[in-house]
C-alpha cells in the first residue's frame, strides 16, 4: 500500500478564515430561518418553493429538485411530504418513466412564496449583502464561483 501524502495543515490565517466562514454561514442560516418562521417556513422549504417557482410549469422531478435545493433525496422527500400536507406542493408519478416523481408548486405555495419573498430578500440584505463592502462581496463571488466550478 502506498504511503499517504503528508497532511498539508492550514496556516493560522487560513484556519481563522475557514472558521470565520463556518461561523458566518451558521449565523446567516439562523437569521434567515428566524425571519421566515412567521410564514411557517424554514430556509430549506423556502429554497424548494423558489426552485419550483423558477422551473418550467412550476414543477421538477424530485431528484432534480433535491440537487437544485442542495438537499439529500431522503431529506427532500421528508420536507416535501411536510409541505404537501400544508398544501404548498403536490406530487405525482412522472408521466415519462413512472419511476420518477414530479413535484409541482400549488397556487397556495406560490402565494406563500410571494408573501415571504420581500421579507427574505430584506433579511439577506440585513445579514449579508448590505454589511459586506462591495469589493469584498465581488471577491466572495469569485471565490464561491471557483469552489462551485470544481464541485460541478
N, C-alpha and C positions, 0 to 999 in steps of 0.2 A: 504494500500500500504506500502511495507517495506521501511524502511529508506535507502537511498543510502549510499554506503560505503564512508567513508571520502576520500577526494582527497589526493592522495599521490603526493605532489608537487615535482618538480625536485629540487635537490640541486643546488647551484650556479655553481658548477663544471659540473654537468650533463647538466644544461641549456646551459652553454658555449659550451660544446662539441656538443650538439644537434644543436645549431645554427651554429657552425662551419661546421658541416656535411651538413646542408641545404645550406649554402653559397658555400661550395665547390662543391656540386652537381650542383648548378646553374652555377657556373664558368666553370666546366668541360663541361656541356652540351652546353653552349655558345661557348666555344673554339672548341669543336668537330663540331658543326654546321657551324662555320665560315670556318673551314678547308675543309668541304665537299661542301660548297657553289660553288666553281669553277667547280664542277662536276654536278651542278644542283640538288643536293640532300640536304636533311636535315638529322639529325640523325635518325628520325623515319623511313624515307624512306630507309636509308642505312640498318637499322636493318631488315626491311622487305626483302630486297634483300639477306641479309646474311641468314636469316632463310629459305627462299625458296631455296637458293643455297645448303644448307646443308640437305635438305629433299629429300626423295626418288623421283626420276623423276623430281626434282626441282619444286614440286607442293605440296600444302597443302589446306585443307579445310579452308575457311575464318575464321571460328570460332576457329580452332586450331592456325591459323596464328595470330589472334588477341591476344590470350593468350601468344603465344611464343614471340611476339613482344611487349608485355606489353601495348597494346592499347585497348580501348573500341571497341566493334564491330562497332559502328557508326563512330568513328574516323578512324578506319581501312578502312571501306568502302569508306569514303571520300578520304583518302590517296591513296588507291589502284585505285580509279577512276582516280585520277590525274596521277598516274604512268602508268595506262593503256593508257591514252591519249598520253603519251610520248613514248609508245611502249615498256615499260620495263616489263610489266606484262600482261597476258591475263587471262580472267575469263571465266568459262564455268560451266554449271549445273553439279552437282555431278552425275555420272552415277549410283551410288548405290541407292540413295533415291530421286533424282531430287529436293529435297527441299534445299539441301546444294549447295554451290558454291565452286568451286575449283579455286584457283589462281595458275598460272603457270609462272615461270620466263622465259622470252623470251631470245633468244640468245643476243639481244641488251642489255637486262637487265644484263645478265651475263657479257658481255663485259664491261659495265659501272662499275659493281662491281669489276672486275679485275683491271680496271684502277684506281678506287678510293681507293681500299684496302690498297696499300702501304702508301698513304697519311694519311688515317685514323689510321692505326697502328702507324705511326710516331707521329700523334697528340695525341694518347692515351699515348704513352711513354712520350711525352713532357709535358703534363699537369698532369700526374698522376704517371705512373709506375716508371719512372726514377727519380722522385723527392721525392719519399717516401722511407725511409730506409727499407731494406729487412725484418727486423724483424717486423716493423710496417705494411708492406704490408701483411705479413703472418697473423698477428693478425687481420687485417681488413678482410682478407679472412675467418678466423674463425668466426668473428662477423657476417659477412653477411651470412655465412652458417647457423648460429643459427637463424637469422631472417627468412631466406628462409625455414628452416625446419618447422617453425611454420606457415608460410604463405601457404605452400602447403599441 
